[in-house]
Amino acid sequence: MSAVPDESAPPETWRDPKRYLWLWGLFAPTGLFTIGLPLIWGLNAIGWHGLAHIPYWLGPVLLYIVIPIADLAFGADGSNPPDEVMTALENDRYYRYLTYLYLPCQYATLFAACYLITAGDLNWLGVDGGLQVADKIGLALTVGVIGGIGINTAHELGHKKVGLERRLSRIALAQTGYGHFYIEHNRGHHVRVATPEDPASARFGESFWAFWPRTVWGSVRSAWDLERTRLRRLDSGPWSLRNDVLTAWLLTVVLYAALAAVFGPELLPYLLLQAVVGFSLLEAVNYLEHYGLVRQRTPSGRYERPAPTHSWNSDHLVTNIFLYHLQRHSDHHAYPTRRYQILRSWEQAPELPSGYASMILLAYFPPLWRRVMDKRVLAHYDGDITRANIHPPQRDRILARYRTATPGATG
């Protein structure tokens, strides 16, 4: 296996070309303060009250419009650190401090949104009384997008061996009520990735809307089973505070109860909405990361080891910055504890046609998704669709459709 070569400066003079670009990763959790509220105030001040409703929807606008367009404009990343600088780059604390900073910004936005949703008098913002329902929904979706990206930050922190980072990971997950992800992802997904047994690996022919309930419920069940097995070895039952699933959910309950006590119970529907948006964003990413890919059985009956060929990669610069190199997913599965700044692109990894942000939007429309991605899965397996991870309810139809497919026939 080999990483894509880096044609930048020699190792002795190499500098991370994205070093200060990583600061843009903090734009999402700070955007309400730096862009949203000033823009709302300014538009109201000049009498453009209709346009002043748009900034409440900053999260969806950023995710589904701004980042995809920026990916097209700035193109591929193309920068891999040379082997000789990997250790120094790994130990540079600047990078981990950026992930730490995401959390206070994330929760500051959550608290501010809770205030805005429940306040009855927002004259200081140029609003007559409180927010309209549509504005409240937009804010909840914006907070959900930030929480969803926060799950990715938790993913980065949760893979590390430093105790502080693992605790911060759980705090980041509390907002979306998805604390069990910490258990299921590390001890479940990374073991079963790209196999039919993995609830977080999408199957060929499976739409996102079929994948969503399977992965949400399957992840909860997997996390619970993993913890129950761990506690059984300690001669303990699952219904105790030693169960990391229960303590994670308890953290969310305490958070929501505190927010409802401070801002009022009318906040709860919006908290639930942002949570669903946040963890659905995670599951949309899961959907596209391993769609149709499968590890083959060895003669011993075990699955082959995960390889770059078992993850869909994308190396678009802008989404790389916002998602801490999550798109370099093959390297992550090969080296789960590697910090984001040293993850590299691999030549063997199958490539998505665009960045994750664009592909998430495409996944919401199954006919478009299948038109773009099914031919790529078929080409990846040289026309032999039987080598793919096929969705069981669609298996007969898919095999009948592609039984005459040959390499190169898909274009």
C-alpha positions in Angstrom: 0.0 0.0 0.0 1.2 3.5 -0.7 0.0 7.0 0.1 -0.5 9.5 -2.7 3.0 11.1 -3.0 3.4 14.7 -1.8 5.2 16.9 -4.3 5.7 19.8 -1.9 8.9 21.0 -0.3 11.5 18.4 1.0 11.0 17.1 4.5 13.6 19.4 6.1 11.7 22.5 4.9 8.2 21.0 4.8 5.4 23.0 6.4 1.8 22.0 6.7 0.0 24.1 4.0 -3.2 23.7 5.9 -1.9 24.7 9.3 -3.9 27.9 9.6 -6.7 26.8 7.3 -7.7 24.4 10.1 -9.0 27.4 12.0 -11.9 27.4 9.5 -13.1 24.3 11.3 -14.3 26.6 14.1 -16.4 28.6 11.7 -19.4 26.3 12.0 -19.8 26.5 15.8 -19.1 30.3 15.9 -21.0 31.3 12.8 -24.1 32.3 14.7 -22.1 34.9 16.6 -19.7 36.1 13.8 -22.2 36.0 10.9 -25.7 35.1 11.9 -26.7 37.6 14.6 -24.8 40.6 13.1 -26.5 39.9 9.8 -29.9 39.6 11.4 -29.5 42.8 13.3 -28.1 44.6 10.2 -30.9 43.5 7.9 -33.6 44.4 10.4 -31.9 47.8 11.0 -32.2 48.7 7.3 -35.7 47.4 7.0 -35.0 44.2 5.1 -37.0 42.1 7.5 -37.8 39.4 5.0 -34.1 38.6 4.3 -33.4 38.8 8.1 -35.1 35.4 8.4 -32.5 33.6 6.3 -29.5 33.7 8.8 -31.4 31.5 11.2 -30.9 28.8 8.7 -27.1 29.3 8.6 -26.3 25.6 9.3 -28.2 24.1 6.4 -27.0 26.9 4.1 -23.4 26.2 5.1 -23.7 22.4 4.8 -25.7 22.1 1.6 -24.8 25.2 -0.4 -21.6 27.0 0.7 -19.3 24.0 1.4 -20.3 22.0 -1.8 -19.7 25.2 -3.9 -16.4 25.8 -2.1 -15.3 22.2 -2.8 -15.9 22.8 -6.5 -14.1 26.1 -6.4 -11.0 25.0 -4.5 -10.8 21.4 -5.7 -8.7 18.6 -4.4 -6.4 18.8 -1.4 -3.4 16.9 -2.8 -1.2 17.4 0.2 0.2 14.5 2.2 2.8 14.9 5.0 6.1 13.1 4.2 7.1 10.2 6.5 9.9 12.1 8.0 7.6 14.7 9.6 4.9 12.5 10.8 6.1 12.2 14.4 6.6 15.9 14.8 3.3 16.7 13.2 1.5 14.2 15.4 3.0 15.7 18.6 2.2 19.3 17.6 -0.4 20.3 20.3 -1.7 23.2 18.2 -3.9 20.7 16.2 -5.5 19.1 19.2 -6.2 22.4 20.9 -8.3 23.3 17.8 -10.5 20.3 18.4 -10.7 21.2 22.1 -11.9 24.7 21.2 -14.8 23.3 19.2 -16.6 22.2 22.3 -17.0 25.5 24.1 -18.0 27.1 20.8 -20.5 24.3 20.2 -22.1 24.8 23.6 -22.1 28.6 23.4 -24.1 28.3 20.2 -26.5 25.8 21.8 -27.1 28.1 24.8 -27.5 31.1 22.6 -30.0 29.3 20.4 -32.0 28.2 23.4 -32.3 31.8 24.6 -33.3 33.0 21.1 -35.9 30.3 20.7 -37.6 31.0 24.0 -37.1 34.7 24.4 -40.3 36.8 24.3 -38.6 40.1 23.6 -35.8 40.4 21.0 -36.1 44.1 20.3 -32.3 44.5 20.6 -32.1 42.2 17.5 -34.6 44.3 15.6 -37.3 41.6 16.1 -40.8 42.5 17.1 -41.4 40.3 20.1 -40.1 36.7 19.9 -39.1 34.6 16.9 -41.5 33.1 14.5 -41.9 29.3 14.4 -40.0 29.1 11.1 -37.1 31.0 12.6 -37.0 28.7 15.6 -37.0 25.6 13.3 -34.2 27.2 11.3 -32.2 27.7 14.5 -32.8 24.2 15.6 -31.6 22.9 12.3 -28.5 25.1 12.5 -27.7 23.9 16.0 -28.3 20.3 14.8 -25.7 20.7 12.0 -23.2 22.1 14.5 -24.0 19.1 16.8 -23.6 16.7 13.9 -20.1 18.2 13.1 -19.5 18.0 16.8 -20.0 14.2 16.6 -17.2 14.2 14.1 -15.1 16.2 16.6 -16.0 13.6 19.2 -15.0 10.9 16.8 -11.5 12.5 16.5 -11.2 12.9 20.2 -12.7 9.5 21.1 -10.1 7.5 19.3 -7.2 9.0 21.3 -5.6 7.4 24.4 -5.5 10.7 26.4 -8.1 10.5 29.1 -9.1 14.2 28.8 -9.8 13.8 25.1 -12.1 10.8 25.7 -14.0 12.7 28.3 -14.4 15.7 25.9 -15.6 13.3 23.3 -18.5 12.2 25.5 -19.3 15.9 26.3 -19.5 16.7 22.6 -21.9 13.8 22.1 -24.3 14.8 24.8 -25.9 17.5 22.8 -27.2 15.0 20.2 -28.0 12.2 22.6 -25.7 9.9 20.7 -23.2 9.1 23.5 -23.4 5.4 22.7 -21.6 6.2 19.4 -18.4 6.3 21.5 -18.8 2.6 22.4 -20.2 1.3 19.1 -17.9 3.1 16.8 -14.6 2.2 18.5 -15.4 -1.3 19.6 -18.1 -2.2 17.0 -17.7 -0.4 13.7 -13.9 -0.7 13.5 -14.1 -4.4 14.1 -17.0 -5.1 11.7 -16.5 -2.4 9.1 -17.5 -3.3 5.5 -19.2 -6.5 6.5 -22.9 -7.4 6.4 -22.9 -7.5 10.2 -22.0 -3.9 10.6 -25.0 -1.6 11.1 -22.9 1.4 10.0 -21.9 0.0 6.6 -24.4 0.7 3.9 -25.2 -2.1 1.4 -25.5 -1.9 -2.4 -29.1 -1.1 -3.4 -30.0 0.2 0.1 -31.3 3.7 0.1 -30.3 6.2 2.8 -33.9 6.1 4.1 -33.7 2.3 4.5 -30.3 2.6 6.0 -31.2 5.2 8.6 -33.5 3.1 10.8 -31.3 0.1 10.5 -28.1 1.9 11.5 -29.7 4.0 14.3 -31.3 1.0 16.0 -28.4 -1.3 15.1 -25.9 1.1 16.6 -27.9 1.4 19.9 -28.3 -2.4 20.1 -24.6 -3.0 19.3 -23.4 -0.5 21.9 -25.6 -2.1 24.5 -24.5 -5.6 23.7 -20.8 -4.6 23.8 -21.3 -3.0 27.2 -23.3 -5.9 28.6 -20.5 -8.3 27.4 -17.8 -6.1 29.0 -19.7 -5.8 32.3 -20.4 -9.6 32.4 -16.7 -10.2 32.4 -16.6 -7.9 35.5 -19.4 -9.9 37.2 -21.7 -6.9 36.8 -25.1 -6.5 35.3 -25.9 -3.8 32.6 -28.2 -1.8 34.8 -25.6 0.2 36.6 -23.6 3.4 36.3 -20.7 1.3 35.2 -22.5 0.9 31.9 -21.0 3.6 29.6 -24.2 3.6 27.5 -26.3 4.5 30.4 -23.9 7.2 31.7 -23.8 8.7 28.2 -27.5 8.9 28.0 -27.7 10.3 31.5 -25.4 13.1 30.6 -27.9 14.1 27.8 -30.9 13.9 30.2 -29.1 16.1 32.7 -28.2 18.6 29.9 -31.7 18.7 28.5 -33.3 19.0 32.0 -31.0 21.9 32.9 -31.8 23.7 29.6 -35.5 23.2 30.1 -35.3 24.4 33.7 -33.5 27.6 32.6 -35.3 28.4 29.3 -38.6 26.6 29.8 -40.1 23.3 28.8 -41.3 24.7 25.4 -37.7 24.3 24.4 -37.8 20.5 24.4 -39.3 19.9 21.0 -36.5 22.0 19.4 -33.9 20.1 21.5 -35.2 16.8 20.1 -35.3 18.2 16.6 -31.7 19.4 16.7 -30.6 16.0 18.1 -32.3 14.1 15.3 -30.7 16.4 12.7 -27.3 16.0 14.3 -27.1 12.2 14.5 -28.8 11.9 11.1 -25.9 13.9 9.7 -23.5 11.4 11.2 -25.5 8.5 9.7 -25.5 10.2 6.3 -21.7 10.2 6.5 -21.7 6.6 7.6 -23.9 5.8 4.6 -21.5 7.1 2.0 -18.3 6.0 3.6 -18.6 2.2 2.9 -21.6 2.0 0.5 -21.5 -1.4 -1.2 -18.0 -2.2 -0.1 -17.3 -5.5 1.6 -14.3 -7.4 3.0 -14.1 -10.9 1.5 -13.9 -14.1 3.5 -10.5 -15.8 3.8 -10.0 -19.6 3.5 -10.3 -19.8 7.3 -13.7 -18.2 7.2 -12.7 -15.0 8.8 -12.9 -11.6 7.1 -9.8 -10.2 5.5 -8.3 -7.2 7.3 -9.7 -3.7 6.5 -7.8 -2.2 3.6 -8.0 1.1 1.7 -10.3 -0.6 -0.8 -13.0 -0.9 1.8 -13.7 2.8 2.3 -14.9 5.5 -0.1 -12.5 8.5 0.1 -12.8 12.1 -1.0 -9.9 14.5 -0.8 -11.7 17.8 -1.5 -9.9 20.6 0.4 -12.8 22.5 2.0 -14.7 19.5 3.4 -11.3 18.1 4.7 -10.9 21.3 6.7 -14.4 21.3 8.2 -14.4 17.6 9.0 -10.8 17.2 10.2 -9.8 14.9 7.3 -12.7 12.5 7.9 -12.7 12.1 4.1 -9.4 10.3 4.3 -11.3 7.4 5.7 -9.1 4.6 4.5 -6.1 5.8 6.4 -8.3 6.3 9.5 -9.4 2.7 9.4 -5.8 1.5 8.9 -4.5 3.7 11.8 -7.5 4.6 14.0 -5.5 6.5 16.6 -3.7 8.8 14.1 -4.5 12.4 14.6 -6.4 14.1 11.8 -3.4 16.3 10.7 -1.3 13.3 9.6 -4.1 11.3 7.9 -3.1 10.6 4.2 -4.8 9.8 0.9 -4.2 6.3 -0.5 -4.0 5.4 -4.2 -5.9 2.1 -3.6 -8.9 3.8 -2.1 -12.0 4.2 -4.3 -12.9 7.8 -4.7 -16.2 9.6 -4.4 -17.0 12.1 -7.3 -17.3 15.0 -4.9 -16.8 16.0 -1.2 -18.8 14.6 1.7 -21.0 17.6 1.9 -22.2 17.2 -1.7 -22.6 13.5 -1.4 -24.7 13.8 1.8 -27.2 15.9 -0.2 -27.1 13.4 -3.0 -27.8 10.5 -0.6 -31.2 12.1 0.3 -32.4 11.3 -3.3 -32.0 7.6 -3.9 -32.5 7.6 -7.7 -29.8 10.2 -8.1 -27.5 8.4 -5.6 -27.9 5.1 -7.4 -27.2 6.7 -10.8 -24.0 8.2 -9.5 -22.7 5.5 -7.2 -23.9 2.1 -8.3 -21.8 2.1 -11.5 -18.8 3.1 -9.3 -19.3 0.1 -7.0 -19.7 -2.2 -10.1 -16.5 -0.8 -11.6 -14.7 -1.2 -8.3 -15.4 -4.9 -8.4 -14.5 -5.2 -12.1 -18.1 -5.9 -13.0 -18.7 -8.7 -10.6 -21.5 -7.4 -8.4 -21.5 -10.7 -6.3 -18.4 -9.3 -4.6 -20.2 -6.3 -3.2 -22.1 -6.0 0.0 -25.7 -6.3 -1.4 -28.8 -5.3 0.4 -30.7 -8.6 1.1 -34.2 -7.4 0.1 -32.8 -6.3 -3.2 -30.4 -9.1 -3.9 -32.4 -11.1 -6.5 -33.3 -8.0 -8.4 -29.7 -6.7 -8.3 -28.2 -10.0 -9.4 -30.7 -10.3 -12.2 -29.9 -6.7 -13.4 -26.1 -7.0 -13.3 -25.6 -10.6 -14.1 -24.4 -9.7 -17.6 -22.3 -6.8 -16.5 -18.7 -6.8 -17.6 -15.7 -4.6 -16.7 -16.0 -1.3 -18.4 -19.6 -1.7 -19.1 -20.6 0.9 -16.5 -18.7 3.8 -18.0 
